[in-house]
């Protein structure tokens, strides 16, 4: 189990790093920061809901397996967090701030 947690922490770091490093260029900063905050808070809410539901089900199914139930809840909630952040980043870049609505004043990473 410790190796799985290490892999999970690595994936968590990579997804959060990628989320912030793929911020669209040439958009107003306040709406972008509000969008990022909304997506991260939403991801935390979804992760907590999934973790709590799974923990409750696992504890109810096997009374003496609280350690395994906790581990499964953390992994499932964390996976839900990763999925919401990744999909949220794509929605942010492709739907909310598409290239057609970005300012040309700020060069993108490929142009600098």
C-alpha positions in Angstrom: 0.0 0.0 0.0 2.8 2.6 0.6 3.9 2.3 -3.0 0.4 3.0 -4.2 0.2 6.1 -1.9 3.5 7.3 -3.3 2.2 6.9 -6.9 -1.0 8.7 -5.9 0.9 11.6 -4.3 3.1 11.9 -7.5 0.0 11.9 -9.7 -1.6 14.5 -7.5 1.4 16.8 -7.7 1.7 16.4 -11.5 -2.0 17.1 -12.1 -2.1 20.2 -9.9 1.2 21.5 -11.4 -0.2 20.9 -14.9 -3.5 22.6 -14.0 -1.7 25.8 -13.0 1.0 25.7 -15.7 -1.6 25.4 -18.4 -3.4 28.7 -17.5 -4.4 30.4 -20.7 -2.4 33.5 -21.6 -4.1 36.7 -22.6 -7.2 36.5 -20.4 -8.1 38.8 -17.5 -6.5 37.6 -14.3 -9.4 38.0 -11.9 -11.8 35.8 -13.8 -9.0 33.3 -14.3 -8.2 33.1 -10.6 -11.9 32.9 -9.7 -12.3 30.0 -12.2 -9.3 28.2 -10.8 -10.5 28.6 -7.2 -14.0 27.5 -8.1 -12.7 24.4 -9.8 -10.3 23.4 -7.0 -13.0 23.9 -4.4 -15.4 21.9 -6.5 -12.8 19.2 -6.8 -12.3 19.1 -3.0 -16.1 18.9 -2.4 -16.5 16.0 -4.9 -13.4 14.2 -3.5 -14.8 14.5 0.1 -18.2 13.3 -1.0 -16.8 10.3 -2.8 -14.4 9.4 0.1 -17.1 9.7 2.8 -19.6 7.7 0.8 -17.1 4.9 0.1 -15.8 4.9 3.7 -19.3 4.5 5.0 -20.1 1.7 2.7 -16.9 -0.1 3.3 -17.2 0.1 7.1 -20.8 -1.1 7.0 -19.8 -4.1 4.8 -16.8 -5.2 6.9 -16.8 -4.0 10.5 -13.2 -4.9 11.4 -11.6 -3.4 8.2 -11.5 0.3 9.1 -7.9 0.6 7.9 -8.7 -0.7 4.5 -11.9 1.3 4.3 -9.9 4.5 5.1 -7.3 3.6 2.4 -10.0 3.0 -0.2 -11.8 6.2 0.7 -8.6 8.2 0.3 -7.7 6.6 -3.0 -11.2 6.9 -4.4 -11.7 10.5 -3.2 -8.2 11.4 -4.5 -8.9 9.9 -7.9 -12.2 11.9 -8.1 -10.2 15.0 -7.2 -7.6 14.3 -10.0 -10.4 13.7 -12.6 -12.3 16.8 -11.7 -9.1 19.0 -11.8 -8.0 17.5 -15.1 -11.4 17.9 -16.7 -11.9 21.3 -15.2 -8.6 22.5 -16.7 -9.7 21.3 -20.1 -13.1 23.0 -19.8 -11.3 26.2 -18.6 -8.9 26.3 -21.6 -11.3 25.0 -24.3 -14.7 26.4 -23.3 -14.5 29.2 -20.8 -11.3 30.8 -22.2 -11.0 29.6 -25.8 -8.2 30.9 -28.0 -10.7 33.0 -30.0 -11.5 35.1 -26.8 -7.9 35.6 -25.7 -5.9 38.8 -26.1 -3.0 38.7 -28.6 -1.0 41.1 -26.4 0.2 38.3 -24.1 2.3 35.8 -26.1 1.8 32.1 -25.4 4.6 29.8 -24.3 5.3 28.7 -27.9 5.6 32.3 -29.2 8.1 33.7 -26.6 
